[in-house]
């Protein structure tokens, strides 16, 4: 079940459908609104498919991709093979990742947050600290 507050925020895009896939970097799934997915696929389509690295990346990136919808009751049916890939057993966490939603096994999500907690301040500074918007 998608939480009601999240579902209400998604009303403008619910009718478009979604794409669900395995994450590249984490043991979780990613839920893309169709408009985001189409934009990403346009970018991928510009890659030269006669370069082996590009072809291998596209194949791996799109492996297991499924079209899904959120039904009228707010349920999202996650294919079993993708649940297995993400290690989802019982409880899930939906985590906003700006333009997509990550779907995690609750225990795995809590573990990854604990593992990265100590380094988060350094990571925040590295990623966000030099954005070029500093006043002189």
C-alpha positions, -999 to 999 in steps of 0.1 A, spaced: 0 0 0 12 35 -9 7 58 21 -23 81 15 -2 113 18 23 101 -9 -5 89 -31 -22 123 -29 10 140 -40 12 116 -69 -23 123 -82 -12 143 -113 10 114 -125 -10 83 -114 -27 78 -147 6 78 -166 18 47 -149 53 39 -136 83 18 -143 100 -2 -116 135 -16 -118 165 -27 -97 188 1 -85 223 4 -100 240 13 -67 219 -1 -38 200 -33 -29 166 -16 -35 141 -9 -63 134 23 -81 100 35 -91 100 60 -120 70 81 -130 65 74 -167 75 109 -177 108 106 -158 114 71 -174 107 84 -209 132 113 -204 158 89 -192 152 65 -221 156 94 -246 190 101 -230 199 64 -232 188 63 -269 214 89 -277 242 65 -266 262 49 -294 250 12 -294 281 2 -314 302 8 -283 302 -24 -262 303 -5 -229 272 14 -238 254 -17 -250 264 -36 -219 253 -7 -196 219 -3 -213 212 -41 -211 221 -42 -174 203 -10 -166 171 -21 -181 172 -57 -169 140 -67 -151 122 -34 -159 84 -37 -154 55 -14 -161 34 -10 -130 4 10 -119 -9 21 -85 -45 8 -83 -75 27 -70 -69 14 -35 -33 27 -35 -16 -7 -39 15 -13 -60 21 -48 -71 58 -55 -70 69 -85 -92 83 -113 -71 115 -115 -90 122 -78 -82 113 -83 -46 139 -111 -44 165 -88 -61 159 -61 -34 157 -86 -6 122 -74 3 106 -99 27 79 -83 47 80 -46 55 90 -19 30 102 17 32 94 41 4 121 68 2 119 98 -20 150 103 -42 140 136 -57 124 124 -90 120 87 -82 110 66 -52 133 40 -38 116 9 -24 136 -9 3 133 -38 26 128 -21 60 158 -38 77 181 -32 47 171 5 47 178 9 84 211 -8 80 223 14 51 213 45 71 233 33 101 263 24 79 264 58 62 255 80 93 291 86 104 303 97 70 272 118 61 286 151 72 317 146 50 296 134 21 273 164 24 302 188 24 318 170 -6 286 168 -26 269 201 -17 297 223 -4 310 236 -36 280 245 -57 294 276 -72 267 298 -56 290 312 -29 289 350 -24 322 366 -28 
